[in-house]
Amino acid sequence: MAELGSIVEKVRSKNAGPFWLTIDIFCGSAQAFARVRDGVSTDRVAGLFQTEASELKRFDIPSLNVVKFSLPRPQVQGTRADRDMHGASYAALIAELEVN
């Protein structure tokens, strides 16, 4: 098994408005895309971010070799409880996910 970040070109997470975060996994090749698509389940990503799989949106984009996830922010952006205003730390978490 390998960490996701070592398989792909780039993992990026960012703010997608005050209520959502988005994570983009740029695979770089069709082979890496297939490995990520098949080896990273929506349930595992939901578990990693402690959210329900039904609340997670997944987009597999083969023409760009990109897998994208969108999820509700745990706290509304900019509130006192918001620990990551830009959503940047989520990329580091998913980059460490083990992929078969």
Protein Blocks (a to p, Z undefined) as FASTA:
>chain_A
ZZfklmmmbdcdddebjkbccddddehpaklmmmmmmmmcfklmmmmnopafklpccddd
fknopacdddddfbdghiaklmblnommmmmmmmmpccZZ
